[in-house]
Amino acid sequence: MDSHGRDHGRDHGRDHGRDGERVVWSVVGTGIGPLLLAATRDGLVNVVFHATGAARDQALDRLAARLGTAPVEAPGSPLLAEAIRQVEGYFAGRRRDFELPLDWSLISGFNRQVLRELASGVPHGSVVGYGELADRVGRPGAAQAVGMAMGANPLPVVVPCHRVVESDGGIGGFGGGVDTKRQLLALEGVLPEPLF
């Protein structure tokens, strides 16, 4: 913005990073707390749980380091508008599936392969076991690696790692916390609503 203000440093990021990439972000209030959504020209790049205070600032610092440019807060950005609309629709029970362009640049290799299969092959209202997901990507026996991929998911909720559970009926771990996983599965009708 101006040549010496704090905003100048953030705005200046447009000229650096991947192809002068611009990364925009906003925080959306949801039934599971505030979610940070970040997007590039290629699509939604990151969803972060519990996005207040220090957690939000750490997420933004990580994004800046990974993408090579400081994210700009821009709730009105066209890059974010549809993602915000769909996330709000999902939590209101009006939307079952996300139809958004996704930027997969924060994840690669096996993890990306597993998450793409999850995004396309495990619909709303269903769950899959870690081992079954490993089978689906041609890596039988790689249940633990699938668990690691879920933990590395940069796009939770939209890429539904909450739908991956243990084969013995256990809920499994979750980056946003097991209570959050239960709430998401309850929202989708897979589990009864948590009592507390």
Disulfide bonds with the S-S distance in Angstrom:
none
